[in-house]
């Protein structure tokens, strides 16, 4: 199929997902994943080089935007809450999934470690997209959730680095550049914003995309990934963007309208319906292990430390996975630790974990958004 035909189909999927999202109140990211799986299996549309590139950019851009939403004040005030929730959210699923795949499913040691890492994650992309669409990113619950997600995924990246060390001299270049980026990058971007901001040609946004592209490039040649330094980069800049919301608004428009949907659609395309049917029992078992172990670990802490309204909602969203789960699975496949069948199983579980807990959380346990609370309050005053 020609590139323009694929682009037209994907543009249609993006539009349809947006309409369904608005009509039924489900996050557009979830609809995009499901429609991506349908397109890949029923219409045999497979990820092309350009689609993979845009999808990779979308994942990194989402990670940066997620970092900007972490409130430094909340992170400091609720540091131990976030560390406890995020830490247990990583540790328990890793141990349970590793034990099941190694001792019961008979996977190799390397494959079991990959499975544990891939299914211990919480999806920054899904959590951030849901919080933004519901308006909960502005609430204390949303900010604690983002901070806890950061802790969980930091543990994932750390485990991947420690358990599968494959450094080369270019990895050192990537680490040094990441350190320089975190030290001087925020000052450079702020300088650009103050000198060139609010212009039609948007030089500061162009600088940001240059930083994203170059960090992705160095991460690729250094056998690493850009998501962690980019998330921390956004985290450092969050106080500045809190005072300059127009910049983030423009970036969200660019990202959510066009770039980030490719990330979710491509994720759906990685699932094969035939492999799903053949391995459905193992997929469901691993999904249950991931979600139940998250609930066992997270909910008791949430019950002790959070208001009643958001406990289950936070617990379910901490059970999601996509970005780092996909990255870990791809790493395992490319490095030879898992087979293609095992890769399909893990990707299926990762994507299902992005869909199932999110739909349940939004449908049955979502707290009222700040806008809805204000509307109810105004109506009450009028009555």
C-alpha positions in Angstrom: 0.0 0.0 0.0 1.3 3.5 -0.9 2.4 5.9 1.8 -0.3 8.4 1.1 -3.0 5.7 1.2 -1.7 4.6 4.7 -1.5 8.3 5.8 -5.1 8.8 4.7 -6.3 5.8 6.6 -4.4 6.8 9.7 -5.8 10.3 9.4 -9.3 8.8 9.3 -8.5 6.7 12.3 -7.4 9.8 14.2 -10.6 11.6 13.4 -12.9 8.7 14.2 -11.1 8.1 17.5 -11.6 11.8 18.4 -15.3 11.6 17.7 -15.8 8.4 19.6 -13.8 9.7 22.5 -16.0 12.8 22.7 -19.3 10.9 22.2 -18.6 8.1 24.8 -16.2 9.8 27.2 -13.3 7.3 26.7 -9.8 8.5 26.3 -8.8 9.0 22.6 -5.6 7.1 23.2 -7.5 3.9 24.0 -9.7 4.2 20.9 -6.6 4.8 18.8 -5.0 1.6 20.1 -8.0 -0.5 19.4 -8.5 1.0 15.9 -4.8 0.5 15.2 -5.1 -3.2 16.0 -8.2 -3.4 13.7 -6.3 -1.7 10.8 -3.2 -3.9 11.3 -5.2 -7.2 11.3 -8.2 -6.6 9.1 -6.6 -4.3 6.5 -3.0 -5.6 6.8 -1.6 -2.1 7.4 1.8 -2.6 8.9 4.1 0.1 10.5 6.3 1.7 7.9 9.6 3.5 8.5 8.0 6.9 8.5 5.1 5.7 10.8 7.6 4.2 13.2 9.6 7.5 13.2 6.5 9.6 14.0 5.3 7.2 16.6 8.7 7.3 18.3 8.5 11.1 18.3 5.0 10.9 19.7 6.0 8.8 22.6 8.9 11.1 23.5 6.8 14.2 23.1 4.1 12.7 25.4 6.9 11.9 27.9 8.1 15.5 27.9 4.6 16.9 28.3 4.0 14.5 31.1 7.1 15.8 32.9 5.9 19.3 32.6 2.7 18.3 34.5 4.5 17.1 37.6 4.1 19.8 40.2 7.3 20.4 42.1 5.4 21.5 45.2 3.2 18.4 45.2 6.2 16.2 44.5 8.0 17.7 47.6 5.0 17.7 49.8 3.8 14.2 48.7 7.3 12.8 48.1 7.0 9.7 50.3 3.4 9.1 49.1 4.7 9.1 45.5 7.7 7.0 46.3 5.7 4.4 48.2 2.9 4.1 45.6 5.3 4.3 42.6 7.9 1.9 44.2 5.5 -0.8 45.2 3.8 -0.4 41.8 7.0 -1.5 40.2 8.4 -4.1 42.6 5.3 -6.4 43.1 4.4 -6.8 39.4 8.0 -7.4 38.5 8.4 -10.2 41.2 5.1 -11.9 40.4 5.4 -11.8 36.6 9.1 -12.9 36.8 8.1 -15.8 39.1 5.2 -17.0 37.0 7.0 -16.9 33.6 10.2 -18.5 34.9 8.9 -21.1 37.3 5.5 -22.0 35.7 5.5 -20.9 32.1 9.0 -22.2 31.6 10.5 -19.0 30.0 14.3 -18.5 30.1 15.9 -16.3 32.8 16.5 -13.5 30.4 12.9 -13.7 29.0 11.4 -13.7 32.4 13.4 -10.7 33.5 12.2 -8.9 30.3 8.6 -9.9 31.1 8.8 -8.7 34.7 10.2 -5.3 33.6 7.8 -4.9 30.7 4.7 -5.7 32.8 5.8 -3.7 35.9 5.4 -0.3 34.2 2.7 2.4 34.4 2.1 4.2 31.2 3.1 7.9 31.3 1.4 8.3 28.0 -2.0 6.8 29.0 -2.1 8.4 32.4 -1.1 11.8 31.1 -3.7 11.6 28.2 -6.5 10.6 30.6 -5.7 13.3 33.1 -5.5 16.0 30.5 -8.8 14.9 28.8 -10.6 14.8 32.2 -9.0 18.0 33.5 -7.6 16.1 36.5 -4.1 17.0 35.7 -4.7 20.2 37.5 -5.8 18.5 40.7 -3.7 17.2 43.6 -4.8 13.6 42.8 -3.6 14.0 39.2 -0.3 15.4 40.2 0.3 12.7 42.8 -0.6 10.1 40.1 1.9 11.7 37.7 4.7 11.7 40.3 4.0 8.1 41.3 4.0 7.1 37.6 7.4 8.7 37.3 8.8 6.7 40.2 7.4 3.5 38.8 8.9 4.1 35.3 12.1 5.3 36.8 12.4 1.9 38.5 11.6 0.2 35.2 14.4 2.0 33.3 16.8 1.5 36.2 16.1 -2.3 36.2 16.5 -2.5 32.4 19.8 -0.7 32.7 21.1 -2.8 35.7 19.9 -6.2 34.6 20.9 -5.9 30.9 24.0 -3.7 30.9 25.2 -3.3 27.2 27.1 -0.1 27.3 29.5 1.1 24.5 31.5 4.2 24.1 28.5 5.9 22.5 26.5 5.2 25.6 28.9 7.4 27.5 28.3 10.2 24.9 24.5 9.8 25.5 24.9 9.9 29.3 27.1 13.0 29.1 24.8 14.8 26.7 21.8 13.9 29.0 23.6 15.4 31.9 24.4 18.6 30.0 20.8 18.7 28.7 19.4 18.6 32.2 22.0 21.2 33.5 21.8 23.7 30.7 18.9 22.8 28.4 16.2 24.4 30.6 18.1 27.7 30.7 18.6 27.7 26.9 14.9 27.0 26.3 13.8 29.7 28.8 16.2 32.2 27.1 14.8 31.3 23.7 11.2 31.7 25.0 11.9 35.1 26.6 13.7 36.4 23.6 11.8 34.8 20.7 8.5 33.6 22.3 5.0 34.5 21.1 6.1 34.9 17.5 4.2 33.4 14.6 7.1 31.2 13.5 7.6 29.9 17.1 11.4 29.5 17.3 11.2 28.1 20.9 9.0 25.2 19.8 11.5 24.5 16.9 14.3 24.5 19.5 12.4 22.0 21.6 11.9 19.6 18.7 15.6 19.9 17.8 16.4 18.8 21.4 13.9 15.9 21.2 15.3 14.7 17.8 19.0 15.0 18.9 18.4 13.2 22.2 16.5 10.4 20.4 19.4 10.1 17.9 22.0 9.9 20.7 19.9 7.4 22.6 19.6 5.2 19.5 23.3 5.1 18.7 24.1 4.7 22.4 21.9 1.6 22.8 19.7 3.6 25.2 16.4 5.5 25.2 15.6 9.2 25.3 12.4 8.9 27.4 14.0 9.2 30.9 16.2 12.3 30.3 13.3 13.9 28.3 10.9 13.3 31.1 13.3 14.8 33.7 13.9 17.7 31.3 10.2 18.4 31.3 10.1 17.9 35.0 12.8 20.6 35.5 10.9 23.0 33.2 7.5 22.5 34.8 7.7 25.6 37.2 8.5 27.8 34.2 5.6 26.3 32.1 3.3 26.8 35.0 3.8 30.5 34.5 3.7 30.2 30.7 0.7 28.0 30.0 0.4 29.3 26.4 3.6 27.5 25.4 2.3 24.1 26.6 -1.1 24.8 25.1 0.5 25.3 21.7 2.6 22.2 22.1 -0.4 20.1 23.2 -2.3 21.3 20.0 0.6 20.1 17.8 1.0 16.9 19.8 -2.5 15.7 20.4 -3.9 16.8 17.0 -1.3 15.0 14.9 1.8 13.5 16.4 0.9 11.5 19.5 -2.0 9.5 17.9 0.6 7.8 15.7 2.2 6.4 18.8 -1.0 4.8 20.0 -2.1 3.6 16.6 1.3 1.9 15.9 1.0 0.2 19.3 -2.3 -1.3 18.3 -0.8 -2.5 14.9 1.8 -4.6 16.8 -0.9 -7.0 18.0 -1.7 -10.0 15.8 -5.2 -11.5 16.2 -3.9 -15.0 15.4 -1.3 -14.8 18.1 -3.9 -13.4 20.5 -6.1 -16.4 19.9 -3.3 -19.0 20.2 -1.9 -17.6 23.4 -5.1 -16.1 24.9 -4.9 -18.0 28.2 -1.3 -17.0 28.9 -2.1 -13.4 27.9 -5.1 -13.2 30.3 -3.1 -14.8 33.1 -0.2 -12.3 32.7 -2.7 -9.4 32.5 -4.4 -10.6 35.7 -1.0 -11.0 37.5 0.0 -7.4 36.4 -3.3 -5.8 37.4 -3.9 -7.8 40.6 -0.4 -7.3 41.9 -0.6 -3.6 41.3 -3.9 -3.5 43.2 -2.5 -5.5 46.1 0.4 -3.2 46.4 -1.0 0.3 45.5 -4.6 0.3 46.9 -3.7 -0.2 50.7 -1.2 2.8 50.4 -3.7 4.9 48.5 -6.4 4.1 51.1 -4.1 5.3 53.9 -2.8 8.5 52.2 -5.5 9.7 49.7 -9.1 11.0 50.0 -11.8 8.4 49.3 -12.8 9.7 45.9 -9.7 9.0 44.0 -8.2 5.8 45.6 -9.6 3.2 43.1 -9.1 5.6 40.2 -5.5 6.1 41.0 -4.9 2.3 41.6 -6.4 1.4 38.3 -4.5 4.0 36.3 -1.3 2.8 38.0 -2.1 -0.6 36.5 -1.8 0.7 33.0 1.2 0.2 30.7 2.3 1.1 27.2 5.4 3.2 26.6 8.0 1.6 28.7 6.4 -1.8 28.4 6.7 -1.6 24.7 10.2 -0.3 24.9 11.3 -3.1 27.2 9.6 -5.7 25.0 11.3 -4.4 21.8 14.6 -4.3 23.6 14.2 -7.9 24.6 13.3 -9.0 21.1 16.2 -7.1 19.4 18.7 -8.3 22.0 17.6 -11.9 21.6 16.2 -12.4 25.1 12.7 -13.2 24.0 11.2 -14.9 20.9 8.7 -13.3 18.5 5.9 -15.3 20.1 6.9 -14.1 23.6 7.2 -10.5 22.2 3.6 -10.8 20.8 2.4 -12.0 24.2 4.0 -9.2 26.1 2.9 -6.5 23.7 -0.7 -7.9 23.9 -0.6 -7.7 27.7 0.9 -4.3 27.6 -1.7 -2.9 25.3 -4.6 -4.7 27.1 -3.3 -3.1 30.3 -3.5 0.3 28.7 -7.1 -0.4 27.6 -8.9 -2.5 30.3 -8.0 -0.6 33.6 -8.4 2.8 31.9 -11.9 2.1 30.6 -12.9 0.7 34.0 -11.4 3.7 35.8 -13.0 6.3 33.6 -16.4 4.6 33.4 -16.9 3.7 37.0 -14.3 5.4 39.3 -13.4 8.8 37.7 -13.7 11.7 40.2 -15.5 14.7 38.9 -13.3 17.1 36.9 -12.6 20.6 38.3 -14.7 22.1 35.5 -17.7 19.9 36.4 -17.4 20.7 40.1 -17.4 24.4 39.3 -20.5 24.0 37.1 -22.3 22.1 39.8 -21.3 24.7 42.4 -22.6 27.5 40.2 -25.9 25.8 39.6 -26.2 25.3 43.3 -25.7 29.0 44.0 -28.2 29.9 41.3 -30.8 27.5 42.8 
